[in-house]
Amino acid sequence: MLSRFIGFIAVALTALVVQAAPARPIVDLAGVQAARERGAILWDVRPTDAYRKGHLPGAISIGDAGAVLRDPDTEDFLPTARIGKIFAAAGLDPSREIVVYAGRGAPPAYFGRFALRYFGAASVSVFHDGIDGWIDAGLPLERKTSRRPAIKLKLAPQPQLIIETDELLAKLKSGKLQLIDARSPAEYSGEVVHASRGGHIPGAVNIPYTTNWADAAAFAQLQQDRVVNSNEASPAVPEKLKALYAQFDPEQEVITYCQSGMRASVTAAVLEALGFRHVRVYDTSWLGYADRPDAPVAP
């Protein structure tokens, strides 16, 4: 009897360890299949109409995560209590292993991962190839809406994963920061303006998020249905990525930003996959920074 009890406890503890173990930031098809076998939650962050046309079996949806979780004017997160209710109603439990996906290479999947991590999830991965990779592998889709039981939930935001404008401005004055602008070169230079001012944060290095892929132009082409081989939108090989970020110290804090935090979330996940130890997302990004009259701008 005692041995059976000890065995039961051992199995339970093992399950807890597996459940709480940090996940790889980015996984391939084999990774998402292994996660499914472990009982991971699959979260489809695409708009509802895309989800209803077909999704990974068992995947849940709250609709377009980038729209549902953010204020439509500022594109900042909704109040934590409201997001907690959304997650709880969907059974999206941050204490569980979760795999997030959208289309191949789509930033919303990475934003979903960032959102979960910020609100307390410890084991979250992005299935980079997403619905496209699943279909390419000849695997079946599900069209009925998948639901999980609602849960009781109190979110625990992790402020160390983000940076607010006031703190960023203080770091700018000190001159001690590593800052990556994940927008396009035209946005960085101020040629294209999507906010009250154009330009970039002084000291920021422009590394467009698309350069993280095998072909930097592939994602834009994919959005226009012009890619013959969409695998070019797959992540670049580790050697290329290491060279891309070689100028940054992986032991020191690095901050990523874009227009509203979504593309910056892609770069943040790539940096974490490369072993950077302290990555923060400036979620307010250029949209909020440009509105601050005391925030210096570089052309």
SULTA-V140009 format. One record per residue. N is the residue number from 0. RES is the residue in one letter. OMEGA is omega in radians with two decimals (none if undefined). Layout:
BEGIN
n,res,omega
N,RES,OMEGA
N,RES,OMEGA
END
This chain:
BEGIN
n,res,omega
0,M,-3.14
1,L,-3.12
2,S,3.11
3,R,3.13
4,F,3.13
5,I,3.11
6,G,3.11
7,F,3.13
8,I,-3.14
9,A,3.12
10,V,-3.13
11,A,3.14
12,L,3.11
13,T,3.11
14,A,3.13
15,L,3.13
16,V,3.13
17,V,-3.10
18,Q,-3.04
19,A,-3.07
20,A,3.11
21,P,-3.14
22,A,3.00
23,R,-3.11
24,P,-3.07
25,I,3.14
26,V,3.08
27,D,-3.10
28,L,3.13
29,A,3.14
30,G,-3.13
31,V,3.09
32,Q,3.09
33,A,3.12
34,A,3.10
35,R,3.13
36,E,3.10
37,R,3.14
38,G,-3.14
39,A,3.03
40,I,3.04
41,L,-3.11
42,W,3.09
43,D,-3.04
44,V,-3.14
45,R,3.06
46,P,-3.05
47,T,-3.10
48,D,3.09
49,A,3.13
50,Y,-3.08
51,R,3.11
52,K,3.11
53,G,-3.11
54,H,3.08
55,L,-3.12
56,P,3.11
57,G,-3.10
58,A,3.11
59,I,-3.11
60,S,2.97
61,I,-3.04
62,G,3.14
63,D,-3.01
64,A,-3.13
65,G,3.11
66,A,-3.05
67,V,-3.03
68,L,-3.03
69,R,3.04
70,D,-3.06
71,P,-3.13
72,D,-3.08
73,T,-3.05
74,E,2.98
75,D,3.11
76,F,2.96
77,L,3.06
78,P,-3.06
79,T,-3.12
80,A,3.14
81,R,3.11
82,I,3.08
83,G,3.12
84,K,3.12
85,I,3.12
86,F,-3.08
87,A,-3.13
88,A,-3.12
89,A,-3.07
90,G,-3.12
91,L,-2.97
92,D,-3.12
93,P,3.14
94,S,-3.14
95,R,2.97
96,E,-3.08
97,I,3.02
98,V,-3.11
99,V,3.09
100,Y,3.01
101,A,3.00
102,G,-3.11
103,R,3.08
104,G,-3.03
105,A,3.14
106,P,-3.14
107,P,3.10
108,A,3.13
109,Y,3.04
110,F,3.10
111,G,3.09
112,R,3.13
113,F,3.14
114,A,3.14
115,L,-3.13
116,R,3.14
117,Y,-3.12
118,F,2.90
119,G,-3.13
120,A,-3.10
121,A,-3.03
122,S,-3.08
123,V,3.09
124,S,2.99
125,V,2.97
126,F,-2.97
127,H,-3.10
128,D,2.99
129,G,-3.07
130,I,-3.13
131,D,3.11
132,G,3.13
133,W,3.14
134,I,3.14
135,D,-3.13
136,A,3.12
137,G,-3.10
138,L,-3.05
139,P,3.03
140,L,3.08
141,E,-3.13
142,R,3.09
143,K,3.14
144,T,3.10
145,S,-3.13
146,R,3.03
147,R,3.10
148,P,3.06
149,A,-3.09
150,I,2.96
151,K,-2.98
152,L,2.97
153,K,-3.06
154,L,3.13
155,A,-3.12
156,P,-3.13
157,Q,-3.03
158,P,-3.14
159,Q,-3.12
160,L,3.14
161,I,3.02
162,I,3.12
163,E,-3.04
164,T,-3.11
165,D,3.13
166,E,3.11
167,L,3.13
168,L,3.10
169,A,3.12
170,K,3.10
171,L,3.13
172,K,-3.13
173,S,-3.14
174,G,-3.09
175,K,3.07
176,L,3.03
177,Q,-2.97
178,L,-3.12
179,I,3.06
180,D,-3.05
181,A,-3.13
182,R,3.11
183,S,3.08
184,P,3.14
185,A,3.07
186,E,-3.13
187,Y,-3.10
188,S,-3.09
189,G,3.10
190,E,3.06
191,V,-3.06
192,V,3.10
193,H,-3.13
194,A,-3.10
195,S,3.07
196,R,3.08
197,G,3.14
198,G,-3.12
199,H,3.12
200,I,-3.13
201,P,3.12
202,G,-3.12
203,A,3.07
204,V,-3.11
205,N,3.03
206,I,-3.11
207,P,-3.05
208,Y,-3.13
209,T,3.11
210,T,3.06
211,N,-3.08
212,W,-3.12
213,A,3.07
214,D,-3.04
215,A,-3.11
216,A,-2.98
217,A,-3.05
218,F,3.11
219,A,3.10
220,Q,3.14
221,L,3.13
222,Q,-3.13
223,Q,3.14
224,D,-3.11
225,R,-3.14
226,V,3.10
227,V,3.13
228,N,-3.06
229,S,3.07
230,N,3.07
231,E,3.06
232,A,3.05
233,S,3.14
234,P,3.07
235,A,3.12
236,V,-3.09
237,P,-3.11
238,E,3.12
239,K,-3.11
240,L,3.11
241,K,3.12
242,A,-3.11
243,L,-3.09
244,Y,-3.07
245,A,-3.11
246,Q,-3.09
247,F,3.14
248,D,-3.09
249,P,3.13
250,E,-3.11
251,Q,-3.14
252,E,3.02
253,V,-3.06
254,I,3.10
255,T,3.05
256,Y,3.09
257,C,3.09
258,Q,-3.09
259,S,3.07
260,G,-3.05
261,M,3.12
262,R,3.10
263,A,3.12
264,S,3.08
265,V,-3.12
266,T,3.13
267,A,-3.13
268,A,3.12
269,V,3.12
270,L,3.12
271,E,3.10
272,A,3.12
273,L,3.09
274,G,3.06
275,F,-2.94
276,R,-3.06
277,H,-3.12
278,V,3.11
279,R,3.10
280,V,3.01
281,Y,-2.96
282,D,3.09
283,T,3.02
284,S,-2.99
285,W,-3.12
286,L,3.13
287,G,-3.11
288,Y,-3.10
289,A,-3.14
290,D,3.12
291,R,-3.11
292,P,3.14
293,D,-3.10
294,A,-3.13
295,P,-3.11
296,V,3.04
297,A,-3.11
298,P,none
END
